């Protein structure tokens, strides 16, 4: 039997869905009234958001958001934040039918979505893995390196990407970016939306979103969102059925106290998912070139998951400029599947050389999270300044089990023309799994000092204690680390529209890997420096930034060899440098646009180019235009371009050449309630590999059309 390479071990172990996946599997629905972008619907709506951050992006019709707490915990405009911040708003999601988190981030300014399998994804930014997540501005610990399942965007008002290290809010992770998922909240008025989408490969999707005041004065209000989707795929045998339900209730307990209670449920039933992907080279070293639809999944394979989340938030305004907020969240994820992995290197002439690796997997993942925060202003030196103080605690428990099937190493027929026929084995060859707990406690503080009318300084720090105890696939997962992560930032206003800024942030992550002597590696330490130029026009409806960044990551675990059956690791250093441009918002009354460009270099300890699976240049651009001669018609396009990436399989270098993906859309508003949207995805029918993050990959979707009808009230 040929043993799969260590590069593919994450696939073979089927490591559990991350804690963040559990929090993010909350779904996606179109925002109420977001498609109606006529001037009569762009009026100001005043709402007190339960998350304490910016007003909702829905109903604004904009491709940018005015404010964000994601970087510092302080309520700042994007121009006032000394880091690059890009926002995927509800309008942007609706215009291009971005109903999955992966599709949304793939269209964002600078996040690289590494689709290694159909149901498992990694994210990177500025060359490093994205493992910082927030929900409504509250940092969420991330224990694993991937996100599993088709995460739907049904409940989100917007997704914020805060680039650079973010230890002030999230404590642990890597100096790449932080993703802040901001949930929809009830509106003060009655509104409803129903949508239906039909697209290629028998995809059918139904969405409903209703917000209603439950009292005459609107002091109690509720919102319910649901999405049902059933779809086949361009990939052979693959299909998915998805159910999403989200409800949230807000109550004004008094003129200064707001209580929010919410719950979400998502179930994914997936048929014939990829576990691993297609081989990239033949035995003679030449590159494989399969049909776009080719899959290695057996016809009996499945991967089902269910996520249930409940949360509560209590916010109190002390009426003296100070506000307190407490958040409690409980999430449970159950996952089970019978999966089929094909490993080996095929012969070019015969197609033979692949072997079977079946496995059954079950996991139960529970997380509890608490966060309290106090924020307000204080006077010093004749000026008003801002301060936020907070504490957070989290506990995550995981139990998972892999039962390996009989017949591991059985030869498979050539992939070309294979229909997935393989007898489902008994899963009793061997068993392995995980049982461990991760806890984290943090204290944090940040202040913005108004040194002058033009100069603002932001100083903060977070003290964190993180601990893991237990076993993960026969390896002890015992790690303990504590550190203080500082944050320094400065913003200087040049005039009413332009500012220059600089920031320095740090982060650390405990590691459970051991070195050759059996000692645990020290935590990963990361830092990011950034200087740049920011601008805001039209009262914050158009935001732009140009940043020069340098990001360092030290002591990251890298496999260095084996002692018997045990892999040992060494710590390595890596550095990225580059430039990032971001521009988003209202160009004219009829034109909304979002443009992001990133160029970087990545060097290892010896100064050599590393991590070539990450594109060095990345361009994302989206725009919609309401046609003057036909006011009911809106036309739009999205362009996603990246330069070449590569990986090494054995001694063979595999390269995915630079490519561009073009999506086109057109929406016609039949009347003030009913609209129809057509979208042509991958209009040029580009054939491309979805990722070279692993030494396997599969092809992205070919050209296809979708039609959506929306009714709003």
Residue pairs with C-beta under 8 A, 6 or more apart in sequence:
1 355
1 408
1 409
2 343
2 344
2 355
2 409
4 11
4 12
4 341
4 343
4 357
5 695
6 559
6 567
7 694
7 695
8 276
8 343
8 694
8 695
8 696
10 145
10 146
10 694
11 116
11 117
11 120
11 275
11 276
11 341
11 694
11 696
12 276
12 341
12 357
12 359
13 402
13 432
13 473
14 275
14 337
14 339
14 359
14 361
14 402
15 144
15 146
15 434
15 472
16 144
16 148
16 335
16 363
16 365
16 398
16 400
16 434
17 144
17 147
17 148
17 149
17 305
17 333
17 335
17 363
17 365
18 142
18 143
18 144
18 145
18 146
18 147
18 148
19 140
19 141
19 142
19 143
19 144
19 331
19 365
19 367
19 396
19 438
20 131
20 133
20 140
20 142
20 147
21 147
21 148
21 149
21 151
21 307
21 333
22 307
22 309
22 331
22 332
22 333
22 365
22 367
23 133
23 135
23 140
23 181
23 309
23 329
23 331
23 367
24 101
24 133
24 135
24 147
24 151
24 181
25 149
25 151
25 152
25 266
25 268
25 305
25 307
25 333
26 151
26 152
26 154
26 155
26 156
26 181
26 183
26 244
26 246
26 264
26 266
26 307
26 309
27 152
27 153
27 154
27 155
27 225
27 227
27 244
27 245
27 246
27 264
27 266
28 93
28 98
28 99
28 100
28 101
28 151
28 152
28 153
28 154
28 155
28 156
28 227
28 244
29 153
29 154
29 155
29 184
29 193
29 195
29 207
29 208
29 209
29 225
29 226
29 227
29 244
29 246
30 90
30 93
30 94
30 193
30 195
30 207
30 209
30 710
31 56
31 57
31 58
31 59
31 90
31 91
31 93
31 94
31 157
31 184
31 193
31 209
32 58
32 59
32 187
32 191
32 192
32 193
32 209
32 211
32 712
33 41
33 58
33 59
33 191
33 193
33 712
34 58
34 59
34 61
34 90
34 91
34 94
35 94
35 95
35 667
35 669
35 675
35 677
35 710
35 712
36 669
36 672
36 675
36 712
37 61
37 91
37 592
37 626
37 634
38 626
38 631
38 669
38 672
39 589
41 59
41 61
42 59
42 60
42 61
45 55
45 56
45 59
45 187
46 55
47 55
47 56
47 185
47 187
47 188
48 258
49 55
49 56
49 185
50 136
50 185
50 250
50 258
50 260
50 313
50 315
51 69
51 136
51 137
51 182
51 183
51 185
51 313
52 69
52 75
52 137
52 315
52 323
52 325
52 375
53 67
53 68
53 69
53 75
53 136
53 137
53 182
54 65
54 66
54 67
54 68
54 69
54 75
55 66
55 67
56 90
56 157
56 158
56 184
56 185
57 65
57 87
57 89
57 90
57 91
57 157
57 158
58 89
58 90
58 91
58 157
58 184
60 89
60 91
61 91
61 592
62 89
62 91
62 541
62 585
62 586
62 592
63 87
63 89
63 91
63 92
63 584
63 585
63 586
63 592
63 593
63 594
63 622
64 78
64 87
64 89
64 540
64 541
64 542
64 543
64 584
64 585
64 586
64 594
65 78
65 87
65 89
65 158
65 160
66 77
66 78
66 540
67 75
67 76
67 77
67 78
67 540
68 76
68 77
68 78
68 81
68 85
68 87
68 160
68 162
68 180
69 75
69 76
69 137
70 85
70 134
70 137
70 160
70 162
70 166
70 169
70 178
70 180
71 81
71 82
71 83
71 85
71 162
71 166
71 168
71 169
71 178
72 81
72 168
72 169
72 388
72 446
72 448
72 458
72 460
72 487
72 489
73 137
73 168
73 169
73 373
73 375
73 388
73 390
73 444
73 446
73 460
74 375
74 386
74 388
74 446
74 448
74 458
75 375
75 386
76 448
77 536
77 540
78 85
78 87
78 534
78 536
78 540
78 543
78 545
79 491
79 499
79 534
79 535
79 536
79 540
79 543
80 448
80 456
80 491
80 499
81 162
81 491
82 458
82 489
82 490
82 491
82 501
82 502
82 503
82 530
83 162
83 163
83 164
83 166
83 489
83 503
83 505
83 530
84 110
84 162
84 163
84 164
84 530
84 532
84 545
84 547
84 549
84 580
84 582
85 160
85 161
85 162
85 163
85 545
85 582
86 108
86 109
86 110
86 160
86 161
86 163
86 582
86 584
86 594
86 596
87 158
87 159
87 160
87 161
87 584
88 98
88 104
88 105
88 107
88 108
88 158
88 159
88 160
88 161
89 157
89 158
90 156
90 157
90 158
91 592
92 98
92 107
92 592
92 594
92 622
93 99
93 104
93 153
93 156
95 592
95 622
95 624
95 634
95 636
95 665
95 667
95 677
96 107
96 622
96 636
96 638
96 663
96 665
96 679
97 197
97 665
97 677
97 679
97 706
97 708
98 104
98 107
98 153
99 152
99 153
99 154
99 197
99 205
99 227
99 229
100 150
100 151
100 152
100 153
101 147
101 151
101 152
101 153
101 159
102 113
102 115
102 121
102 150
102 151
104 153
104 159
105 111
105 113
105 123
105 159
105 161
105 179
106 113
106 640
107 620
107 622
107 638
107 640
108 159
108 161
108 596
108 620
109 161
109 580
109 582
109 584
109 594
109 595
109 596
109 598
109 620
110 125
110 126
110 161
110 163
110 177
110 580
110 582
110 596
110 598
110 618
110 620
111 123
111 124
111 125
111 130
111 161
111 177
111 179
112 123
112 124
112 125
112 614
112 615
112 618
112 642
113 121
113 123
114 121
114 122
114 123
114 124
114 613
114 690
114 691
114 693
115 121
115 690
115 691
115 698
115 700
116 122
116 146
116 277
116 690
116 691
116 693
116 694
116 696
116 697
117 273
117 274
117 275
117 276
117 277
117 698
118 233
118 235
118 238
118 270
118 273
118 274
118 698
119 148
119 149
119 150
119 268
119 270
119 273
119 274
119 303
120 146
120 147
120 148
121 146
121 147
121 148
122 129
122 145
122 146
122 147
122 691
122 693
123 129
123 130
123 147
123 177
123 179
124 130
124 176
124 614
125 161
125 163
125 176
125 177
126 163
126 164
126 175
126 176
126 177
126 549
126 551
126 576
126 578
126 580
126 598
126 600
127 176
127 551
127 574
127 576
127 600
127 602
127 611
127 614
128 174
128 175
128 176
128 526
128 551
128 553
128 574
128 576
129 145
129 174
129 176
130 173
130 174
130 176
130 177
130 178
130 179
131 142
131 145
131 172
131 173
131 174
131 176
131 509
132 139
132 142
132 166
132 170
132 173
132 174
132 176
132 177
132 178
132 179
132 507
133 139
133 140
133 142
133 170
133 178
133 179
133 180
133 181
134 140
134 169
134 170
134 178
134 179
134 180
134 181
135 180
135 181
135 183
135 329
136 180
136 181
136 182
136 183
136 313
136 327
137 169
137 180
137 182
138 327
138 329
138 369
138 371
138 392
139 169
139 170
139 171
139 371
139 392
139 442
140 170
140 369
140 394
141 171
141 172
141 367
141 369
141 394
141 396
141 438
141 440
141 466
142 172
142 173
143 396
143 398
143 438
143 468
148 305
148 335
149 268
149 270
149 305
150 240
150 242
150 268
150 270
152 227
152 229
152 242
152 244
152 266
153 159
154 207
154 225
154 226
154 227
154 244
154 246
155 183
155 184
155 225
155 244
155 246
155 264
156 181
156 182
156 183
156 184
157 182
157 183
157 184
157 185
158 182
159 179
159 180
159 181
159 182
160 179
160 180
160 182
161 177
161 178
161 179
161 180
162 177
162 178
162 180
163 176
163 177
163 530
163 547
163 549
163 580
164 175
164 176
164 177
164 503
164 505
164 528
164 530
164 549
164 551
165 173
165 174
165 175
165 176
165 485
165 505
165 506
165 507
165 526
165 527
165 528
165 551
166 173
166 177
166 178
166 505
166 507
167 173
167 462
167 464
167 485
167 486
167 487
167 505
167 506
167 507
167 508
168 444
168 446
168 460
168 461
168 462
168 485
168 487
168 505
169 178
169 444
169 462
170 178
170 507
171 392
171 440
171 442
171 444
171 462
171 464
171 466
171 485
171 507
172 440
172 464
172 466
172 507
172 508
172 509
172 510
173 507
173 509
173 526
174 507
174 509
174 524
174 526
174 553
175 505
175 506
175 507
175 526
175 527
175 528
175 551
175 552
175 553
176 551
183 246
183 248
183 262
184 209
184 223
184 225
184 246
184 248
185 223
185 248
185 250
185 260
186 211
186 212
186 213
186 221
186 222
186 223
186 248
186 249
186 250
187 211
187 221
187 223
188 213
188 218
188 221
189 211
189 213
189 218
190 211
190 212
190 213
190 713
191 210
191 211
191 712
191 713
192 208
192 209
192 210
192 211
192 712
192 713
193 207
193 208
193 209
193 210
193 710
193 711
193 712
193 713
194 206
194 207
194 208
194 209
194 710
194 711
195 205
195 206
195 207
195 208
195 708
195 709
195 710
195 711
196 204
196 205
196 206
196 207
196 708
196 709
197 203
197 204
197 205
197 207
197 706
197 707
197 708
198 204
198 205
198 706
198 707
199 704
199 705
199 706
199 707
200 234
200 704
200 705
200 706
201 231
201 232
201 233
201 234
201 704
202 230
202 231
202 232
203 229
203 230
203 231
203 232
203 706
204 229
204 230
204 231
205 227
205 228
205 229
205 230
205 231
206 227
206 228
206 229
207 225
207 226
207 227
208 224
208 225
208 226
208 227
209 223
209 224
209 225
209 226
210 223
210 224
210 225
211 221
211 222
211 223
212 221
212 222
212 223
213 220
213 221
214 220
214 221
214 222
215 221
219 251
219 252
220 249
220 250
220 251
220 252
221 249
221 250
222 247
222 248
222 249
222 250
223 246
223 247
223 248
224 245
224 246
224 247
225 244
225 245
225 246
225 247
226 244
226 245
226 246
227 242
227 243
227 244
228 242
228 243
228 244
229 240
229 241
229 242
230 240
230 241
230 242
231 239
231 240
231 241
232 238
232 239
233 239
233 240
234 292
234 293
234 701
234 702
234 704
235 272
235 274
235 293
235 294
235 295
235 698
236 272
236 293
236 294
236 295
236 297
236 419
236 420
237 271
237 272
237 295
237 297
237 299
237 419
237 420
238 270
238 271
238 272
238 273
238 274
238 295
238 297
239 270
239 271
239 272
240 268
240 269
240 270
240 271
241 268
241 269
241 270
242 266
242 267
242 268
242 269
243 265
243 266
243 267
244 264
244 265
244 266
245 264
245 265
245 266
246 262
246 263
246 264
246 265
247 262
247 263
247 264
248 260
248 261
248 262
248 263
249 260
249 261
249 262
250 258
250 259
250 260
251 258
251 259
251 260
252 258
253 259
256 316
256 317
256 318
256 319
257 314
257 315
257 316
257 317
258 313
258 314
258 315
258 316
259 312
259 313
259 314
259 315
260 311
260 312
260 313
260 314
260 315
261 310
261 311
261 312
262 310
262 311
262 312
263 308
263 309
263 310
263 311
264 307
264 308
264 309
265 306
265 307
265 308
265 309
266 306
266 307
267 304
267 305
267 306
267 307
268 303
268 304
268 305
268 306
269 302
269 304
270 302
270 303
270 304
270 337
271 301
271 302
272 295
272 297
272 298
272 299
272 301
272 302
272 420
273 297
273 301
273 302
273 303
273 337
273 339
274 295
274 296
274 297
274 698
275 296
275 297
275 301
275 303
275 339
275 340
275 341
275 359
276 296
276 341
276 342
276 343
276 694
276 696
277 296
277 694
277 696
277 697
277 698
278 288
278 290
278 294
278 296
278 415
278 696
278 697
278 698
278 699
279 288
279 342
279 344
279 345
279 346
279 354
279 696
280 287
280 288
280 647
280 649
280 654
280 695
280 696
280 697
281 287
281 288
281 345
281 649
281 650
281 652
281 654
282 288
282 345
282 346
282 347
282 348
283 345
283 346
283 347
283 348
283 353
284 348
285 651
285 652
286 348
287 652
287 654
288 346
290 415
290 416
290 699
291 416
292 687
292 699
292 700
292 701
292 702
294 415
294 416
294 698
294 699
295 420
295 698
296 340
296 341
296 342
296 354
296 415
297 340
297 420
298 340
298 358
298 420
298 421
298 422
298 424
299 419
299 420
299 421
299 422
300 338
300 340
300 422
300 424
301 337
301 338
301 339
301 340
301 420
302 337
302 338
303 335
303 336
303 337
303 339
303 361
304 335
304 336
304 337
305 333
305 334
305 335
305 336
306 333
306 334
306 335
307 331
307 332
307 333
308 331
308 332
308 333
309 329
309 330
309 331
309 332
310 329
310 330
311 327
311 328
311 329
311 330
312 327
312 328
313 325
313 326
313 327
314 325
314 326
315 323
315 324
315 325
316 323
316 324
316 325
317 323
318 324
318 376
320 376
321 376
321 377
322 374
322 375
322 376
322 377
323 374
323 375
323 376
324 372
324 373
324 374
325 372
325 373
325 374
325 375
326 370
326 371
326 372
326 373
327 369
327 370
327 371
327 372
328 368
328 369
328 370
329 367
329 368
329 369
329 370
330 366
330 367
330 368
330 369
331 365
331 366
331 367
331 369
332 364
332 365
332 366
333 363
333 364
333 365
333 366
334 363
334 364
334 365
335 361
335 362
335 363
335 365
336 360
336 361
336 362
336 363
337 360
337 361
338 358
338 359
338 360
338 361
338 424
338 427
339 358
339 359
339 360
339 361
340 356
340 357
340 358
340 422
341 356
341 357
341 358
341 359
342 354
342 355
342 356
342 357
342 412
342 415
343 354
343 355
343 357
344 353
344 354
344 355
345 353
345 354
345 650
346 352
346 353
346 354
346 414
346 415
347 353
350 414
351 413
351 414
351 415
351 416
352 411
352 413
352 414
354 411
354 412
354 415
355 408
355 409
355 410
355 411
355 412
356 407
356 408
356 409
356 410
356 411
356 412
356 422
357 404
357 408
357 409
358 404
358 405
358 406
358 407
358 408
358 422
358 424
358 425
358 427
359 402
359 403
359 404
359 405
359 427
360 402
360 403
360 405
360 427
361 400
361 401
361 402
361 403
362 400
362 401
363 398
363 399
363 400
363 401
364 398
364 399
364 400
365 396
365 397
365 398
365 400
366 396
366 397
366 398
367 394
367 395
367 396
367 397
368 394
368 395
368 396
369 392
369 393
369 394
370 392
370 393
370 394
371 390
371 391
371 392
371 393
372 390
372 391
372 392
373 388
373 389
373 390
374 388
374 389
374 390
375 386
375 387
375 388
375 389
376 386
376 387
377 384
377 385
377 386
377 387
378 384
378 385
378 387
379 385
380 449
383 450
383 451
384 450
385 447
385 448
385 449
385 450
386 447
386 448
387 445
387 446
387 447
387 448
388 445
388 446
388 447
389 444
389 445
390 443
390 444
390 445
391 441
391 442
391 443
391 444
392 440
392 441
392 442
392 444
393 439
393 440
393 441
393 442
394 438
394 439
394 440
395 437
395 438
395 439
395 440
396 437
396 438
396 439
397 436
397 437
398 434
398 435
398 436
398 437
398 438
398 470
399 433
399 434
399 435
400 433
400 434
401 431
401 432
401 433
402 431
402 432
402 433
402 473
403 427
403 428
403 429
403 430
403 431
404 427
404 429
404 430
404 431
404 432
405 425
405 426
405 427
405 428
405 429
406 425
406 426
406 427
406 428
406 429
407 423
407 425
408 429
412 418
412 422
432 473
432 474
433 473
434 470
434 471
434 472
434 473
434 477
435 470
435 471
436 468
436 469
436 470
436 471
436 472
436 477
437 468
437 469
437 470
438 466
438 467
438 468
439 466
439 467
440 464
440 465
440 466
440 467
441 464
441 465
442 462
442 463
442 464
442 465
443 462
443 463
444 460
444 461
444 462
444 463
445 460
445 461
445 462
446 458
446 459
446 460
446 461
446 487
447 458
447 459
447 460
448 456
448 457
448 458
449 456
449 457
449 458
449 459
450 456
451 457
453 493
454 492
454 493
454 494
455 490
455 491
455 492
455 493
456 490
456 491
456 492
457 489
457 490
458 487
458 488
458 489
458 490
458 491
458 503
459 487
459 488
459 489
460 486
460 487
461 484
461 485
461 486
461 487
462 484
462 485
462 487
463 482
463 483
463 484
464 482
464 483
464 484
464 485
464 508
465 480
465 481
465 482
466 479
466 480
466 481
466 482
466 510
467 479
467 480
467 481
467 510
468 477
468 478
468 479
468 480
468 510
468 512
469 477
469 478
470 476
470 477
470 478
471 477
472 512
475 512
475 514
475 566
476 512
477 512
478 512
478 520
479 510
479 511
479 512
479 520
480 510
481 508
481 510
481 522
481 523
483 508
483 523
483 525
485 505
485 506
485 507
485 508
486 504
486 505
486 506
487 503
487 504
487 505
487 506
488 503
488 504
488 505
489 501
489 502
489 503
489 504
490 501
490 502
490 503
491 499
491 500
491 501
491 534
492 499
492 500
492 501
493 499
494 500
497 535
497 536
497 537
498 533
498 534
498 535
499 533
499 534
499 535
500 531
500 532
500 533
500 534
501 530
501 531
501 532
501 533
501 534
502 529
502 530
502 531
502 532
503 528
503 529
503 530
503 531
504 527
504 528
504 529
505 527
505 528
506 525
506 526
506 527
506 528
507 525
507 526
507 527
508 523
508 524
508 525
508 526
509 523
509 524
509 526
510 523
511 520
511 521
511 522
511 523
511 524
511 555
511 557
512 520
513 520
513 521
513 557
513 568
513 569
514 520
514 521
514 568
514 569
515 521
515 560
515 568
515 569
515 570
516 560
516 561
516 563
516 568
516 570
518 568
521 555
521 557
521 569
521 570
521 571
522 555
522 571
523 555
524 553
524 554
524 555
524 556
524 557
524 571
525 553
525 554
525 555
526 551
526 552
526 553
526 554
527 551
527 552
528 549
528 550
528 551
528 552
529 549
529 550
529 551
530 547
530 548
530 549
530 550
531 547
531 548
532 545
532 546
532 547
532 548
533 545
533 546
534 543
534 544
534 545
534 546
535 543
535 544
535 545
536 542
536 543
536 544
537 585
538 585
538 586
541 585
541 586
542 583
542 584
542 585
542 586
542 587
543 582
543 583
543 584
543 585
544 581
544 582
544 583
544 584
545 580
545 581
545 582
545 583
546 579
546 580
546 581
547 579
547 580
547 581
547 582
548 578
548 579
549 576
549 577
549 578
549 579
549 580
550 575
550 576
550 577
551 575
551 576
551 577
552 573
552 574
552 575
553 573
553 574
553 575
554 571
554 573
555 571
555 572
555 573
556 571
556 572
556 573
556 574
557 569
557 570
557 571
558 569
558 570
558 571
558 572
559 567
559 568
559 569
560 568
560 569
560 570
561 567
561 568
562 568
572 604
572 605
573 604
573 605
574 602
574 603
574 604
574 605
574 610
574 611
575 602
575 603
576 600
576 601
576 602
576 603
577 600
577 601
578 598
578 599
578 600
578 601
579 598
579 599
579 600
580 596
580 597
580 598
581 595
581 596
581 597
581 598
582 595
582 596
583 593
583 594
583 595
583 596
584 593
584 594
584 595
584 596
585 592
585 593
585 594
586 592
587 593
590 625
590 626
590 627
590 628
591 623
591 624
591 625
591 626
592 623
592 624
593 621
593 622
593 623
593 624
594 620
594 621
594 622
594 623
595 620
595 621
595 622
596 618
596 619
596 620
596 621
597 617
597 618
597 619
597 620
598 617
598 618
599 616
599 617
599 618
600 616
601 609
601 616
602 609
602 610
602 611
602 614
602 616
603 609
603 610
604 610
612 645
612 646
612 647
612 692
613 645
613 646
613 647
613 691
613 692
613 693
614 645
615 642
615 643
615 644
615 645
616 643
617 642
617 643
618 641
618 642
618 643
619 639
619 640
619 641
619 642
620 638
620 639
620 640
620 641
621 638
621 639
622 636
622 637
622 638
622 639
623 636
623 637
624 634
624 635
624 636
624 665
625 634
625 635
625 636
626 633
626 634
627 633
627 634
627 635
632 668
632 669
632 670
633 666
633 667
633 668
633 669
634 666
634 667
634 668
634 669
635 665
635 666
636 664
636 665
636 666
636 667
637 662
637 663
637 664
637 665
638 661
638 662
638 663
638 665
639 660
639 661
639 662
640 660
640 661
641 658
641 659
641 660
641 661
642 658
642 659
643 658
644 655
644 656
644 657
644 658
645 655
645 656
645 692
646 653
646 654
646 655
646 656
646 692
647 653
647 654
647 692
647 693
647 694
647 695
648 654
648 695
649 695
654 692
654 695
656 688
656 689
656 692
656 697
659 686
659 688
660 684
660 686
661 682
661 684
661 686
661 688
661 700
662 682
662 683
662 684
663 679
663 680
663 681
663 682
663 683
664 679
664 680
664 683
665 677
665 678
665 679
665 680
666 677
666 678
667 675
667 676
667 677
667 678
668 675
668 676
668 677
669 675
670 676
673 711
673 712
673 713
674 709
674 710
674 711
674 712
675 709
675 710
675 712
676 707
676 708
676 709
676 710
677 707
677 708
677 709
677 710
678 705
678 706
678 707
678 708
679 705
679 706
679 707
679 708
680 703
680 704
680 705
681 701
681 703
681 704
681 705
681 706
682 700
682 701
682 702
682 703
682 704
683 703
684 703
685 702
685 703
686 700
687 699
687 700
687 702
688 699
688 700
689 697
689 698
689 699
689 700
690 697
690 698
690 699
690 700
691 697
